[in-house]
């Protein structure tokens, strides 16, 4: 609550700490005051030897360190046994994005002759057109987009999104996304909302309630299958694609940082590694003296 963490972040930390508490119970402990540095080190070692990804291991260790720091500050313990335990460094994984052709195929899959097809088209256009997180998109209300949708196509328009830690940012909304939203709001949403009890939500399900993250995920995966995309596709895949395509088009990395809502430009710079690989491929295939 103090950090403004999202419910999904809170749920992740809860799972991490439950794992730690189970470990302490196996050590015969039922209170934090009895935890020693050796126990925390052993727990971290067990995590490293497990099948968990390095990033997951690091997140759990960070959660444990935060717990013991909190316990010390609130007088629940006289010491901080996790102070010297450091999380493992997670490798820099290259984001997996889609090509422009794959994105276009994905956006072409919804059957816009139906109410749900119009909704799905609006969802996909919003995800790729803004680079927003899935939680940000399904959390939008009609009032959040009404002004942008009413703006003439040849004039600039945008949305205000609330990301991690309730941080607000403005992102442009392109003409394709606006046209898709207009079609959905006029020809689809009224009929869908009538099936429920009424909701301010922009994207709604077949029962007239707010579309959930899980349902949005399913819509995206179904669209990917119809588009013939064999790679695993998630809502974050479109976010990765958005960032990569912007950088390949010449956008400045700090602009992309603002659009994505990254607190640090270091997080955004991983996408530049993708574009460098792309440049190498183009060079090898196009330059007459690239290959000996």
Number of C-alpha atoms within 10 A of each C-alpha: 8 5 8 12 14 14 10 10 12 13 12 14 18 14 13 19 17 12 14 19 17 13 17 19 11 10 11 10 14 13 12 19 17 14 19 13 15 12 16 22 17 12 17 23 12 13 18 17 9 11 10 11 12 17 15 17 24 20 17 23 24 18 20 26 21 15 16 21 18 14 17 17 12 10 10 14 18 13 19 21 23 23 14 11 16 13 20 16 10 13 9 9 10 12 17 19 24 21 12 12 9 15 20 12 16 24 20 15 18 22 13 19 10 13 18 19 17 22 29 24 25 27 25 25 25 23 23 22 21 24 26 24 22 21 18 16 22 21 18 19 16 14 11 17 19 16 12 21 23 12 14 11 15 8 9 12 20 18 18 14 21 19 18 17 13 12 12 11 14 16 18 15 20 20 19 14 21 25 16 21 27 19 18 25 20 10 17 21 23 15 14 20 22 14 13 15 9 13 15 14 20 26 28 23 19 17 13 20 20 22 18 16 16 10 13 22 16 14 20 24 18 15 22 22 15 14 18 11 16 8 11 11 19 19 22 19 18 27 23 22 21 24 25 26 18 17 18 16 10 8 13 11 18 15 14 21 18 16 19 23 23 16 12 11 15 12 11 21 14 15 25 16 16 19 17 12 11 13 13 12 11 12 14 12 12 10 9 9 9 11 8 4
